Amino acid sequence: MAQIQVRQNESIDNALKRFKKALEQSGILQEYKRHAHYEKPSERRRRQKQRRRKK
C-alpha cells in the first residue's frame, strides 16, 4: 500500500499529487484498472504483446 507523510506547511493539493504519483509507481492503479472490468482474452494478449515490444 502506498503511503506518504504530509509535510509541514504542504498544501493538500501537493500531497495528493505526490500520493497519486506513488500509487502510479507502485502499480496499484494499473492493478485496479485491470480488475475494474472484464477484459477479453484477445485484449489481454494484445496488451501483453505491446508490453513486450516496449521492453
PyMOL commands that set and color helices and strands:
alter all, ss='L'
color gray80, all
select helices_A, chain A and resi 12-26+28-36+41-54
alter helices_A, ss='H'
color red, helices_A
deselect
rebuild
show_as cartoon
